[in-house]
Amino acid sequence: MLVLVAPGQGAQTPGFLTPWLDLPGAADRVAAWSDAIGLDLVHYGTKADADAIRDTAVAQPLLVAAGLLSASALGDISGVGAVAGHSVGEITAAVFAGVLADEAALRFVRTRGLGMAEAAAVTETGMSALLGGDPEVSVAHLEKLGLTPANVNGAGQIVAAGTAEQLAALDADKPEGVRRVVPLKVAGAFHTEHMAPAVAELGKAAQDLAVSDPSLTYVSNADGKTVAAGSEVVSRLVSQVSNPVRWDLCMETFQTLGATAMIEVCPGGTLVGLAKRALPGVKTLALKTPDDLDAARALLAEHASA
């Protein structure tokens, strides 16, 4: 059984979309998406520098567009056993599952990115990754400092989020067993209470969405559970903005479902890296450029559900 997954914010790198736009019809498709959401995705995916694409309002639509473009190049995904995405990648996965149409998803993620960027500007906040340590010990320590374990990613990886002062306190007082605390280059404390204003804005946008029930098994970041109703998928997409990402539980569900392979759409790599440590024996492939398509199609054919 193959799982198709989509990465979250931070996976983007300058120029990563360039080779994908050489595929037949790809440049026109991305240009049309750009017009629909009022953001030049072609420019940001090909010519913009790292600082420009770090902007939350840019990065999120860019990542969803890249995921959709690379998945469509993969071909028929009806044999995929389950889909999921990390944070903003959940919107990409919702399209894979047939819950949302391409353009509707991009309009939705544009609203999400703008709302989260605005919320992040209110207070100086950020995120830091903890390297090493016991997850239970680390989570308790973070809560003591007033920080949120915003991403519990499995394979021993936890990302803390909160105010600049709280993160400084964490750097000075690391949890027992943690080797290093690494500040992340993000604009705010995503998946925490600091994002509450964005939740309200996204909830309004969700009311206008045309929603279908998933045609593929959809695994949610909220608790790693599968979701069968399209309306609940969208409700979770809204609330997840201010709640922790439980990718660890998603991977546990992949294992329970009997996953034997995983493909991570463009710009892949992060989730495959976690899977290699947490899901031994599961074949993995990161769809970085069109050069990876043949291998991805072969993996999909080998592990497709009947």
C-alpha positions as CSV (number, residue, x, y, z in Angstrom):
1,M,0.0,0.0,0.0
2,L,1.4,3.4,-1.0
3,V,1.0,6.7,0.8
4,L,1.2,10.0,-1.1
5,V,2.3,12.9,1.2
6,A,2.8,16.6,0.8
7,P,5.4,18.7,2.7
8,G,4.8,21.8,4.8
9,Q,6.4,25.2,5.0
10,G,10.2,25.3,5.0
11,A,10.5,22.7,2.3
12,Q,10.8,25.4,-0.4
13,T,14.1,26.4,-1.9
14,P,14.9,29.1,-4.5
15,G,14.2,28.0,-8.1
16,F,12.7,24.6,-7.1
17,L,9.8,25.0,-9.5
18,T,11.9,25.7,-12.6
19,P,12.3,22.2,-14.0
20,W,8.6,21.4,-13.5
21,L,7.5,24.3,-15.7
22,D,9.2,22.6,-18.7
23,L,6.6,19.9,-18.6
24,P,3.8,20.2,-21.3
25,G,1.2,22.6,-20.2
26,A,2.7,23.2,-16.7
27,A,3.7,26.9,-17.2
28,D,0.3,27.8,-18.5
29,R,-1.4,26.0,-15.6
30,V,0.7,27.7,-13.0
31,A,0.2,31.1,-14.7
32,A,-3.6,30.5,-14.6
33,W,-3.3,29.7,-10.9
34,S,-1.3,32.9,-10.4
35,D,-4.0,35.0,-12.0
36,A,-6.7,33.3,-9.9
37,I,-5.0,34.1,-6.6
38,G,-3.2,37.3,-7.4
39,L,0.3,36.0,-6.8
40,D,3.0,35.4,-9.4
41,L,3.8,31.7,-8.6
42,V,6.0,31.4,-11.6
43,H,8.3,34.2,-10.4
44,Y,8.4,33.0,-6.8
45,G,9.1,29.4,-7.9
46,T,11.8,30.3,-10.3
47,K,13.5,33.6,-9.7
48,A,12.8,34.8,-6.2
49,D,15.4,34.4,-3.5
50,A,15.2,32.6,-0.2
51,D,14.0,35.6,1.8
52,A,11.1,36.3,-0.6
53,I,9.8,32.7,-0.5
54,R,10.1,32.5,3.2
55,D,7.2,34.9,3.5
56,T,4.3,32.9,4.8
57,A,1.9,34.5,2.4
58,V,4.1,33.4,-0.6
59,A,5.4,30.1,0.7
60,Q,2.1,28.4,1.4
61,P,0.4,28.9,-2.0
62,L,3.7,28.1,-3.7
63,L,4.1,24.8,-1.9
64,V,0.5,23.7,-2.7
65,A,0.9,24.6,-6.4
66,A,4.2,22.6,-6.6
67,G,2.6,19.6,-4.9
68,L,-0.4,19.7,-7.2
69,L,1.8,20.1,-10.3
70,S,4.1,17.2,-9.4
71,A,1.3,14.9,-8.5
72,S,-0.5,15.6,-11.8
73,A,2.7,14.7,-13.6
74,L,2.8,11.5,-11.7
75,G,-0.4,10.4,-13.5
76,D,-3.3,8.3,-12.2
77,I,-3.2,8.2,-8.4
78,S,-6.4,6.2,-7.9
79,G,-4.3,3.3,-6.6
80,V,-2.9,5.3,-3.8
81,G,-3.8,3.7,-0.4
82,A,-3.8,6.9,1.7
83,V,-2.9,10.6,1.4
84,A,-1.7,13.1,4.0
85,G,0.1,16.4,4.2
86,H,2.2,18.2,6.9
87,S,0.6,21.4,8.0
88,V,-0.1,23.4,4.8
89,G,0.5,20.2,2.9
90,E,-2.9,19.0,4.2
91,I,-4.6,21.3,1.7
92,T,-2.6,19.6,-1.1
93,A,-3.6,16.2,0.2
94,A,-7.2,17.4,0.3
95,V,-7.0,17.9,-3.5
96,F,-5.4,14.5,-3.9
97,A,-8.4,13.0,-2.1
98,G,-10.9,14.9,-4.3
99,V,-12.2,17.0,-1.4
100,L,-11.2,20.3,-3.0
101,A,-10.6,21.3,-6.6
102,D,-7.2,22.8,-7.6
103,E,-8.2,26.4,-7.9
104,A,-10.4,26.4,-4.8
105,A,-7.6,24.9,-2.8
106,L,-5.2,27.6,-4.0
107,R,-7.6,30.4,-3.2
108,F,-8.1,28.8,0.3
109,V,-4.4,28.5,0.9
110,R,-3.8,32.1,-0.2
111,T,-6.2,33.2,2.5
112,R,-4.5,30.9,5.0
113,G,-1.0,32.3,4.2
114,L,-2.1,35.9,4.3
115,G,-4.0,35.3,7.6
116,M,-1.1,33.6,9.3
117,A,1.4,36.2,8.1
118,E,-0.9,38.9,9.6
119,A,-1.3,37.0,12.9
120,A,2.5,36.5,13.1
121,A,3.1,40.2,12.8
122,V,1.1,41.0,16.0
123,T,3.8,39.6,18.4
124,E,7.4,38.6,17.9
125,T,7.2,34.8,17.8
126,G,9.0,31.9,16.3
127,M,9.8,28.2,16.3
128,S,12.8,26.1,17.3
129,A,13.6,22.5,16.7
130,L,14.8,20.3,19.5
131,L,17.6,17.8,18.6
132,G,17.7,14.7,20.7
133,G,16.1,14.0,24.0
134,D,13.0,12.0,25.1
135,P,9.8,13.4,23.6
136,E,7.7,13.1,26.8
137,V,10.4,14.9,28.8
138,S,10.8,17.6,26.2
139,V,7.0,18.2,25.9
140,A,6.7,18.6,29.7
141,H,9.6,21.0,29.7
142,L,8.2,23.1,26.9
143,E,4.8,23.4,28.6
144,K,6.6,24.6,31.8
145,L,8.2,27.4,29.8
146,G,4.9,28.3,28.2
147,L,5.9,27.0,24.8
148,T,3.8,24.8,22.5
149,P,5.1,21.5,21.0
150,A,3.7,22.8,17.6
151,N,5.1,19.9,15.5
152,V,5.5,16.5,17.0
153,N,7.0,14.9,14.0
154,G,8.0,11.4,15.2
155,A,11.5,10.0,14.9
156,G,12.4,12.0,18.0
157,Q,11.7,15.4,16.3
158,I,9.8,18.1,18.1
159,V,9.4,21.8,17.1
160,A,8.6,24.3,19.9
161,A,6.8,27.5,19.2
162,G,6.1,30.7,21.2
163,T,7.2,34.2,21.9
164,A,10.8,35.4,21.4
165,E,11.3,35.5,25.1
166,Q,10.0,32.0,25.7
167,L,12.3,30.7,22.9
168,A,15.2,32.5,24.5
169,A,14.4,30.8,27.8
170,L,14.4,27.5,26.0
171,D,17.8,28.1,24.5
172,A,19.1,28.9,28.0
173,D,17.3,26.0,29.7
174,K,17.1,23.0,27.4
175,P,15.2,19.8,28.3
176,E,17.2,17.0,29.7
177,G,18.9,15.0,26.9
178,V,18.4,17.6,24.2
179,R,21.7,18.3,22.4
180,R,20.8,21.5,20.6
181,V,17.9,24.0,20.1
182,V,17.9,25.2,16.5
183,P,15.9,28.4,15.7
184,L,13.9,27.9,12.5
185,K,13.6,30.5,9.7
186,V,9.9,31.0,9.9
187,A,7.8,34.1,10.4
188,G,5.9,33.1,13.5
189,A,4.6,30.6,16.0
190,F,2.5,28.5,13.7
191,H,0.0,25.9,15.1
192,T,-0.3,27.8,18.4
193,E,-2.8,30.2,20.0
194,H,-0.9,33.0,18.3
195,M,-2.6,32.0,15.0
196,A,-6.2,32.4,16.3
197,P,-7.0,35.4,14.2
198,A,-6.1,33.4,11.1
199,V,-8.5,30.6,12.1
200,A,-11.4,33.0,12.1
201,E,-10.5,34.4,8.7
202,L,-10.0,30.9,7.2
203,G,-13.3,29.8,8.7
204,K,-15.1,32.5,6.7
205,A,-13.3,31.4,3.5
206,A,-14.3,27.8,4.1
207,Q,-18.0,28.6,4.0
208,D,-17.7,29.3,0.2
209,L,-15.9,26.1,-0.7
210,A,-17.4,23.3,-2.8
211,V,-16.5,20.2,-0.8
212,S,-16.7,16.5,-1.7
213,D,-16.1,13.4,0.5
214,P,-12.6,11.9,0.1
215,S,-12.2,9.4,-2.7
216,L,-8.9,8.2,-1.1
217,T,-8.2,7.5,2.6
218,Y,-7.3,10.9,4.1
219,V,-5.2,11.0,7.3
220,S,-5.4,14.1,9.5
221,N,-2.6,16.0,11.3
222,A,-4.9,16.7,14.2
223,D,-4.8,13.2,15.7
224,G,-3.6,10.9,12.9
225,K,-7.1,9.5,12.3
226,T,-8.6,8.9,8.9
227,V,-11.5,11.3,8.0
228,A,-14.3,10.1,5.8
229,A,-16.4,13.3,5.4
230,G,-15.3,16.2,3.3
231,S,-16.9,18.7,5.6
232,E,-14.9,17.4,8.5
233,V,-11.7,17.5,6.4
234,V,-12.3,21.2,5.8
235,S,-13.2,21.9,9.4
236,R,-9.9,20.3,10.5
237,L,-8.0,22.3,7.9
238,V,-9.3,25.5,9.6
239,S,-8.7,24.5,13.2
240,Q,-5.3,23.0,12.5
241,V,-3.8,26.4,11.9
242,S,-3.7,27.0,15.7
243,N,-3.3,23.4,16.9
244,P,-0.2,21.2,16.9
245,V,0.7,19.0,14.0
246,R,0.9,15.3,15.1
247,W,2.8,13.8,12.2
248,D,4.0,11.1,14.6
249,L,0.4,9.9,14.8
250,C,0.0,10.1,11.0
251,M,2.9,7.8,10.6
252,E,1.5,5.4,13.1
253,T,-1.7,5.3,11.1
254,F,0.3,4.7,7.9
255,Q,1.8,1.7,9.6
256,T,-1.5,0.4,10.8
257,L,-3.0,0.8,7.4
258,G,-0.2,-1.4,6.0
259,A,1.9,1.1,4.2
260,T,4.7,-0.5,2.2
261,A,5.8,2.6,0.2
262,M,5.7,6.4,0.4
263,I,6.0,9.1,-2.2
264,E,6.5,12.7,-1.1
265,V,5.5,15.3,-3.8
266,C,7.6,18.3,-4.7
267,P,9.5,19.8,-2.9
268,G,10.0,16.4,-1.3
269,G,12.6,15.2,1.2
270,T,11.6,16.3,4.7
271,L,8.8,13.7,5.3
272,V,10.7,11.0,3.5
273,G,13.6,11.6,6.0
274,L,11.2,11.2,8.9
275,A,9.7,8.0,7.4
276,K,13.2,6.4,6.9
277,R,13.7,6.7,10.7
278,A,10.2,6.0,11.9
279,L,8.9,3.5,9.3
280,P,11.7,0.9,8.7
281,G,11.0,-1.3,5.7
282,V,8.8,1.2,4.0
283,K,10.2,2.2,0.6
284,T,10.4,6.0,0.1
285,L,10.9,8.4,-2.7
286,A,11.1,12.2,-2.8
287,L,9.7,13.7,-6.0
288,K,12.2,16.6,-6.2
289,T,12.4,17.1,-10.0
290,P,10.8,15.6,-13.1
291,D,13.8,13.2,-13.3
292,D,12.3,11.4,-10.4
293,L,8.9,10.7,-12.1
294,D,9.8,7.4,-13.8
295,A,11.0,5.9,-10.4
296,A,7.9,7.3,-8.7
297,R,5.6,5.8,-11.3
298,A,7.3,2.4,-10.9
299,L,6.9,2.6,-7.1
300,L,3.3,3.5,-7.4
301,A,2.6,0.7,-9.9
302,E,4.4,-1.8,-7.6
303,H,2.5,-0.8,-4.4
304,A,-0.8,0.5,-5.7
305,S,-4.0,-0.8,-4.0
306,A,-6.3,-3.0,-6.1
